[in-house]
Amino acid sequence: MPNDTSRGRTNPHPSRPGSGRPGGQARAAQPRQGGPHGGAKAHAGQAHSPRQGAAPRPSPLPRGRRPEAPLGPDDPRRLGGYTLLGRLGEGGQGVVYLGRDADGDLVTVKLLRGGVAAGQRARSRFVKEADAAQQVAGRHTARVLDADVTGDRPYIVSEFVEGPSLQHVVEDRGPLPPPRLRKLALRTAGALAAIHRAGIVHRDFKPGNVLLGPDGAKVIDFGIARTTGADATPMTTGPVGTPAYMAPEQIEDEPVGPPADVFAWAATMVFAATGRPPFGTGPSAAVMRRVTSRRPDLGELEGPLRELAARCLDKNPAARPTARQLVRALRDGQAPAPKPRPKRIPRYRWRMMIALALVVSAGFTLGILF
């Protein structure tokens, strides 16, 4: 792990003029080769240092994109050396702000909800998010610039990606045309390959977590990501994710690994191509039931990507290709060789079969008695 955020503030970038912190501490940590990447919600372009002797020049707000909401009376105006400009969104874990750094460049600041009053579980999860984001190195994931996870108001600073989410683009303008869809598929598969290479499972890959910036698609938000490996422990219990893009093993509370992200990637590509997820919409319970028991509806998705998506949406995680195989297949224009069909029936399938047998038996018994 390149940066241990559990010990306090981390910053994988070199110090810049005027970027010191209260107490006289300047940011001086050097980046790894290629720089760390990762995702919190919403992000900003790479910062640049001002000319020697010149005052920092604030960069303008992105064209056509203002903060979604002004700061409220309870919102902080500054965090560390960052000035907060407005709210970009919020969730169960924290609030996401648009801000400026000391050089005037736009950044995204994710503040842990509750601050010093947040429980140990929430703080631990926030630390893991920062660690996960800083381990990922890829061109198509948003970079983490700074983090302070031990103070009274833990926060993570990441780059601001100027552009809407895939969710908003498809809802506003309709499905993507084939050339753009192919680029999206390749870039997001590359992002997943980088995430998995770092030993991370995203666990909430979906259209809302894919931003379409000027440099192409970028994957964001590691809020419920977890590490893999023998010493990894789940951060939550029960199903975690967005129902329409969750894999069957997530819904059935089975072990979740990289294949779950591959399943979500395929569901996201179906949405981008058709305007709807492959298992439909509606109440969460109904959607999850379709995910575990019905075939996906691939709609108008055509060509090699249709076959690839169908393979990725297999109910059995062992039958899905890896993210690395997805990248290779998309570059070569052909699907990877199919994996041998797993002989072992997943535990969630056994449970469904047993439950069905019990229901049938109970019905038969009641019919005889009454």
C-alpha positions in Angstrom: 0.0 0.0 0.0 1.8 3.2 -1.2 0.2 5.6 1.3 -1.0 4.6 4.7 -3.9 7.0 5.2 -4.7 5.4 8.6 -1.8 7.4 10.0 -3.1 10.8 8.9 -2.8 13.1 5.9 -1.4 11.7 2.7 -0.5 13.5 -0.5 1.1 11.6 -3.3 2.0 14.8 -5.3 5.0 17.1 -5.0 4.7 20.4 -3.1 3.7 23.5 -5.0 4.0 27.2 -4.2 1.4 28.5 -1.8 0.1 25.0 -0.9 1.1 24.9 2.7 -1.2 23.9 5.5 -2.1 25.5 8.8 0.8 25.0 11.2 3.4 25.5 8.6 3.4 22.0 7.2 3.8 22.0 3.4 2.8 19.1 1.1 6.1 17.5 0.1 5.4 13.8 -0.6 6.6 12.6 -3.9 4.4 10.7 -6.3 4.9 7.1 -7.5 5.9 6.7 -11.1 2.8 7.4 -13.1 1.0 8.9 -10.1 -1.8 7.2 -8.1 -5.3 7.3 -9.3 -8.7 6.5 -7.8 -12.2 7.7 -7.4 -14.3 9.7 -5.1 -17.5 11.2 -6.5 -16.9 14.0 -9.1 -13.5 15.4 -9.9 -11.1 18.1 -11.3 -8.4 18.5 -13.9 -4.8 18.3 -13.1 -3.4 21.3 -11.3 -0.6 23.4 -12.6 1.8 25.7 -10.7 1.8 29.4 -11.3 4.8 31.2 -12.8 7.6 32.1 -10.3 6.6 35.3 -8.6 3.1 35.4 -10.0 0.0 35.3 -7.9 -2.2 32.2 -8.3 -4.7 32.7 -11.1 -8.1 31.0 -10.3 -9.3 28.7 -13.1 -12.8 29.4 -14.2 -15.7 27.2 -13.3 -16.3 24.6 -16.0 -18.4 25.8 -18.9 -22.1 25.0 -18.4 -21.5 23.3 -15.1 -22.1 25.2 -11.9 -22.2 23.6 -8.4 -25.5 21.8 -8.0 -26.3 23.6 -4.8 -24.8 26.5 -2.8 -23.2 26.0 0.5 -25.6 25.7 3.4 -25.2 27.4 6.8 -23.8 24.2 8.3 -21.3 23.5 5.4 -17.6 24.4 6.0 -16.1 27.2 3.9 -12.6 25.7 4.0 -11.0 22.3 4.6 -7.3 22.3 5.0 -5.9 24.5 2.3 -9.0 24.1 0.1 -11.8 26.7 -0.4 -15.2 25.1 -0.9 -17.5 26.6 -3.6 -20.6 24.6 -3.5 -22.2 21.1 -3.1 -21.9 18.6 -5.9 -23.8 15.8 -4.2 -24.1 13.7 -1.0 -24.8 10.2 0.1 -24.9 8.1 3.1 -21.2 8.3 3.7 -20.4 11.9 3.1 -20.9 15.2 1.2 -19.1 16.0 -2.0 -18.0 19.7 -2.6 -16.5 21.6 -5.5 -13.5 23.5 -4.3 -10.3 25.3 -5.2 -6.8 24.5 -4.1 -4.1 27.0 -3.2 -3.2 27.5 -6.9 -6.8 28.3 -7.9 -7.4 25.0 -9.6 -10.8 23.2 -9.2 -10.9 20.0 -7.1 -13.5 17.8 -5.5 -13.5 17.4 -1.8 -15.4 14.5 -0.2 -16.1 15.1 3.5 -17.0 12.3 5.9 -20.5 12.8 7.3 -20.5 13.4 11.0 -16.8 14.4 11.2 -15.4 13.8 14.7 -18.8 12.3 15.8 -18.7 9.6 13.0 -18.5 6.1 14.3 -15.5 3.9 14.1 -17.0 1.8 11.4 -17.7 4.9 9.2 -14.2 6.2 9.7 -12.7 2.8 8.9 -14.6 2.6 5.7 -13.5 6.1 4.8 -9.9 5.2 5.4 -10.3 2.2 3.2 -11.8 4.3 0.4 -8.8 6.6 0.5 -6.4 3.7 0.5 -8.2 2.0 -2.4 -8.3 5.1 -4.5 -4.6 5.8 -4.0 -3.6 2.2 -5.0 -5.2 2.4 -8.5 -3.0 3.6 -11.3 -4.7 4.0 -14.6 -5.5 6.7 -17.2 -9.3 6.1 -16.9 -9.7 6.5 -13.1 -9.9 9.9 -11.4 -6.8 10.7 -9.4 -6.7 11.3 -5.6 -4.7 14.5 -4.9 -4.8 14.7 -1.1 -6.4 13.1 2.0 -6.7 13.8 5.7 -8.5 10.9 7.4 -7.5 11.3 11.1 -8.6 14.9 11.8 -11.9 16.2 13.2 -13.2 16.5 9.6 -11.8 13.6 7.5 -11.8 14.4 3.8 -10.4 13.1 0.4 -9.5 15.5 -2.4 -9.6 14.3 -6.0 -9.4 15.7 -9.5 -12.5 17.3 -10.9 -13.6 15.7 -14.2 -15.3 18.3 -16.4 -18.2 16.4 -17.9 -21.5 14.7 -17.1 -22.1 11.2 -16.0 -22.9 8.4 -18.5 -26.3 8.2 -16.6 -27.2 11.8 -17.4 -25.9 11.7 -21.0 -28.0 8.6 -21.9 -31.1 10.0 -20.0 -30.8 13.4 -21.8 -29.6 12.4 -25.3 -30.4 8.7 -25.7 -28.2 5.7 -26.3 -24.7 6.2 -27.5 -23.8 5.6 -31.2 -21.7 2.5 -31.9 -18.3 4.2 -32.3 -18.7 6.1 -29.1 -20.0 3.0 -27.3 -16.9 1.0 -28.4 -14.6 3.7 -27.0 -16.5 3.8 -23.8 -16.4 0.0 -23.4 -12.7 -0.1 -24.0 -11.8 2.7 -21.6 -14.0 1.5 -18.8 -12.8 -2.1 -19.2 -9.3 -0.7 -19.0 -10.2 1.2 -15.8 -11.5 -2.0 -14.2 -8.4 -3.9 -15.3 -6.3 -1.2 -13.4 -8.6 -1.4 -10.4 -8.3 -5.2 -10.2 -4.6 -5.1 -10.8 -4.3 -3.1 -7.6 -6.2 -5.8 -5.7 -9.4 -3.7 -5.5 -13.0 -4.6 -6.2 -15.1 -1.5 -7.0 -18.5 -3.1 -6.1 -20.6 -0.2 -7.4 -19.7 0.2 -11.0 -22.7 1.8 -12.8 -23.5 4.6 -15.3 -23.6 7.2 -12.5 -20.0 6.4 -11.6 -18.7 6.9 -15.2 -17.9 10.5 -16.0 -17.5 11.6 -19.6 -14.8 14.2 -19.5 -12.8 15.9 -22.3 -10.2 13.2 -22.1 -12.7 10.3 -22.3 -14.5 8.2 -19.7 -13.2 8.0 -16.2 -14.4 5.7 -13.4 -15.0 7.3 -10.0 -16.3 6.6 -6.5 -14.6 3.9 -4.4 -17.0 4.5 -1.6 -17.8 0.8 -1.1 -14.7 -0.7 -2.7 -12.8 -3.4 -0.9 -9.5 -5.1 -1.2 -9.0 -8.7 -2.2 -6.7 -11.2 -0.7 -6.5 -13.6 2.2 -6.5 -10.8 4.9 -9.4 -8.8 3.4 -12.5 -8.4 5.5 -15.9 -7.2 4.3 -16.7 -3.6 5.2 -20.4 -4.1 5.3 -22.9 -6.9 5.7 -25.7 -7.8 3.3 -26.1 -6.7 -0.3 -24.1 -3.6 -1.2 -24.4 -1.7 -4.5 -27.1 -0.5 -7.0 -29.6 -3.3 -7.7 -29.8 -2.9 -11.5 -26.0 -3.4 -11.7 -25.4 -5.9 -8.9 -24.2 -9.4 -9.7 -26.2 -12.4 -8.4 -23.5 -13.2 -5.8 -23.8 -9.6 -4.3 -27.5 -10.0 -4.0 -27.2 -13.5 -2.4 -24.5 -12.2 0.0 -21.9 -14.6 -1.4 -18.2 -13.8 -1.7 -17.7 -10.9 -4.1 -14.6 -10.5 -6.3 -13.6 -9.0 -9.6 -16.2 -11.0 -11.6 -19.0 -8.9 -9.9 -17.4 -5.7 -11.4 -17.3 -7.4 -14.8 -21.1 -8.2 -14.5 -21.8 -4.6 -13.6 -19.6 -3.4 -16.5 -21.7 -5.4 -19.0 -25.0 -4.1 -17.4 -23.6 -0.6 -17.8 -22.7 -1.2 -21.5 -26.3 -2.5 -22.1 -27.7 0.7 -20.6 -25.3 2.9 -22.7 -26.4 1.0 -25.9 -30.2 0.7 -25.2 -31.1 3.3 -22.5 -32.2 0.7 -20.0 -30.4 -1.8 -17.8 -30.6 -5.5 -18.8 -32.8 -6.5 -15.9 -35.2 -3.6 -16.1 -36.2 -1.0 -13.4 -38.6 -0.8 -10.6 -38.7 -1.8 -6.9 -35.3 -3.0 -5.7 -36.7 -6.4 -4.7 -38.2 -7.0 -8.1 -35.0 -6.0 -9.9 -32.8 -8.2 -7.7 -35.2 -11.1 -8.3 -34.7 -10.7 -12.1 -30.9 -10.5 -11.7 -30.8 -13.8 -10.0 -33.4 -15.7 -12.0 -33.9 -14.3 -15.5 -31.9 -13.9 -18.7 -30.7 -10.4 -19.4 -32.5 -8.3 -22.1 -29.8 -7.0 -24.4 -32.2 -5.0 -26.5 -30.6 -3.5 -29.6 -27.0 -4.1 -28.6 -25.3 -5.7 -31.6 -22.0 -7.1 -32.9 -19.2 -8.5 -30.8 -20.1 -6.3 -27.8 -23.4 -8.1 -27.6 -21.7 -11.5 -27.3 -19.2 -10.1 -24.8 -21.9 -8.6 -22.6 -23.9 -11.9 -22.6 -20.8 -13.7 -21.4 -20.1 -11.1 -18.7 -23.8 -11.4 -17.5 -23.5 -15.1 -16.8 -25.1 -16.0 -13.4 -22.0 -18.0 -12.4 -19.0 -15.7 -11.7 -16.5 -18.4 -12.7 -17.8 -18.3 -16.3 -17.2 -14.6 -16.8 -14.1 -13.2 -18.6 -11.7 -11.0 -16.6 -11.4 -7.3 -17.2 -8.0 -7.9 -18.8 -9.6 -10.3 -21.2 -12.3 -7.7 -22.0 -9.6 -5.1 -22.9 -7.9 -7.6 -25.2 -11.1 -8.7 -26.8 -12.3 -5.1 -27.5 -8.9 -4.2 -29.0 -8.9 -7.3 -31.2 -12.5 -7.0 -32.1 -13.4 -10.5 -31.1 -14.6 -12.2 -27.9 -12.1 -14.2 -25.8 -12.2 -18.0 -25.9 -15.1 -19.2 -23.7 -14.2 -20.6 -20.3 -15.1 -24.2 -19.5 -18.5 -24.3 -17.9 -18.1 -24.6 -14.1 -19.3 -27.9 -12.8 -19.9 -26.7 -9.2 -23.3 -25.1 -8.7 -23.0 -21.8 -6.8 -24.3 -21.8 -3.3 -27.0 -19.2 -4.0 -28.3 -21.5 -6.7 -28.4 -24.4 -4.3 -30.4 -22.2 -1.8 -32.9 -21.2 -4.5 -33.4 -24.9 -5.5 -33.9 -26.0 -1.9 -36.3 -23.1 -1.2 -38.3 -24.0 -4.3 -38.4 -27.7 -3.3 -39.6 -26.7 0.2 -42.4 -24.5 -1.3 -43.5 -27.3 -3.6 -43.5 -29.9 -0.9 -45.4 -27.6 1.5 -48.0 -26.9 -1.1 -48.4 -30.6 -1.9 -48.8 -31.4 1.8 -51.3 -28.7 2.4 -53.3 -29.9 -0.6 -53.5 -33.4 0.8 -54.4 -32.3 4.3 -57.0 -29.7 3.3 
